[in-house]
Amino acid sequence: MSTYKPDYQRIADDLREQITDGRLSPGDKLPSKRELRDIYGTSAQPVEAALFLLRAEGLIEGRQGKGTFVLERE
């Protein structure tokens, strides 16, 4: 049985865990996309896909010119 996960899924899972366990709190700014590429050792595409997934789940929001932030949880 393989435990392979695509890079975007691995990144999204890690950030989601940090949000749900409180290491990243509502209002916290995520690292920049460049920093996330360096942290996870990937290209831009998996980082973009991970952020897209977390936005779709309502966990984060992008603010033009400011960055990406953790949203309040209901």
N, C-alpha and C positions, 0 to 999 in steps of 0.2 A: 504494500500500500504506500503510495507516494504522499508526502506532506507538502509538495511544492505549492507555493502560492505566487501568483504574479506580483511583481514589485508594487504595483498600485494598490493591490489588496493588502499587502504587508504594511505599507505606509498608512493606509486608511485604518487598518486594525490597530496599529500602534497609537496613532493620534486619537482614535475613538476611545481606546482604553485610558489614555491620559486625561481625556475629557470626563469620562464616566467615573474614574476613581479620584478626581479632584486635583490631579497634578496640574491640569489646565482648567482654570476657573472661568465662569462667564465674564466676558469683557477682556480676557487675556488675548494678547496679540500672538499669533503663531509666528514661527520663524519665517523669513522671506522664502520665496520659492528657490532662490539660489542656495540659501542655507539648508533648506530641506533636501535639495539635490546632494549637497555635501554630506549631510547627516546620514542619509540612506544610501549613498553611493549609487545614485541612478541618474538617468538623463531627465530632461524636463517633462517628457510625456507622462511617465508614471506619477510624478508629483502632481501634475495638472489633473490627471484622472482621479487620483485619491482625493484631492480637494473638491472636485466636482461631485464625487460620491458623498462626501461629508456635508456639502452644501445641500444636496438633494435629501439627505437625512435630517436636515434642519439643525445640525450641530454647529455649523460655522457660517459666517457671512463675509464676503469680500466688500471692502469699502474703497471706492475709487481713490487712488493716490495715497491711501493710508495703510492698507494691508488687509490681512484676514484675521477675523476675531471669533472667539468662542461665543456662542449665543447662550442666553438663559435657557434652562431646561424647564419644561412644564412638569 
